[in-house]
Amino acid sequence: MSLRKLQPQHIFTGVELLPPGQVLVVETSGKIIDIVPVADAGEGIEQVEGWISPGLINCHCHLELSHLQGVVPEKTGLPGFVQQILTHRDADTHRLQQAMESADHSMWEAGIQAVGDICNRIDSLDVKNASRITYHHFIEVSGWMPEVAEKRYHSAVQIVQSFLQRSGRASLVPHAPYSVSEELWKLLMPNFPEQPITIHNQESKAEQLLFETGKGEWPDFFAAWQINHEHFKPSGNSSLQTVFPYLQSASSLLLVHNTYTSAADIEWAESRHPSIFWCLCPRANKYIENALPPLELLRQKNCRIVLGTDSLASNHSLSLLDELKMLSLHFPSIPAEEMLRWATSEGAAALQLEDQLGLLRPGTHPGILQLENISPNHEIGDGTRITRWW
């Protein structure tokens, strides 16, 4: 067995930052053997600049939209963004495949080990099966009109079966509160137990207004696209509180974006589900709504936070390091090790991959990254960079 012994300035295990003087012992295949004090490591120790970390976990991505990079203008607001996606998302197969292959490669090079990817069709299957990244496929269903519920549901079930047959990891999930009818919710719910389930949550003020009053930009959007809206009756509550009862049987629940989530909604949801992960995609939020999620509020409430990149239609890269840099810029008091925990062990737990990824644990292959230029105060900055070792 051929081993390498790496001694960085710090080892971040996925949970904690170890003090200096620790050595990561690893097989040349990338399999973790142990972490030991330097005094017990023997000969052949390699000095490594910066920190060592497990591979990163991107909990929210839309690989299928990679061909739309630079197509959608920034700061359109969410209804305008969705309209642009619906207008431009179709493309020839060769262009789609090339864009997805490039995006997948860029994520691997950026240190991403696993991805929770939103899928509306099977186009990405070949790319993912050839990838070194571990994917959990969230097969997304939408249908605001009750009369399309059966058709949309059965079409999505066929897609799920294709992914399960060829890749093994897939969940059937709702798109967003404003795009799933009660009839469709009832069809989806039996699929939620024992699965990680994700939903776009409170991404815009328009979503809140729709459920509280029935007014705002979404009814205008439905009218413009000739989507029958007559069945909908506002609950008078937030969108999250309105749809949350449909989601409570999920094994783990990823609420994505949360840009306009209130303290009351956080407390309400946390008291009703034991395994909620609040997935933040800050650069996409800035791109679409020119806003950031309430990160300090989520931390105050001791929420489990994970990170995503969203898509190249709403972001300039699919790099979690770029997301960390954005958060560090706006929330400089949060130490790098806390943010890295969101991007490693917490992300793996959210996707139910914690037995394989997210931790530097003996016997696993979680990916090994070198992070350089983290400040002495443990801040991630513009100069921080990632190099993949395995």
NORHU-V861721 format. One record per run of one state. SS is the DSSP state (@ for helix, = for strand, . for the rest). FROM is the first residue (numbers start at 1). TO is the last residue. Records with the same first field share a line. If there is no record, write none. Layout:
SS=FROM-TO, FROM-TO
//
This chain:
.=1-2, 8-9, 13-16, 18-21, 28-31, 41-44, 48-50, 55-55, 62-62, 69-77, 89-92, 110-111, 120-124, 130-133, 142-142, 144-145, 167-169, 175-175, 181-181, 190-195, 202-204, 214-216, 225-238, 248-251, 258-262, 271-275, 281-281, 290-294, 301-303, 308-309, 311-319, 331-335, 344-344, 351-367, 373-384, 389-390
==3-7, 10-12, 17-17, 22-27, 32-37, 45-47, 51-54, 56-61, 112-119, 134-141, 143-143, 170-174, 176-176, 180-180, 196-201, 252-257, 276-280, 304-307, 310-310, 368-372, 385-388
@=38-40, 63-68, 78-88, 93-109, 125-129, 146-166, 177-179, 182-189, 205-213, 217-224, 239-247, 263-270, 282-289, 295-300, 320-330, 336-343, 345-350
//
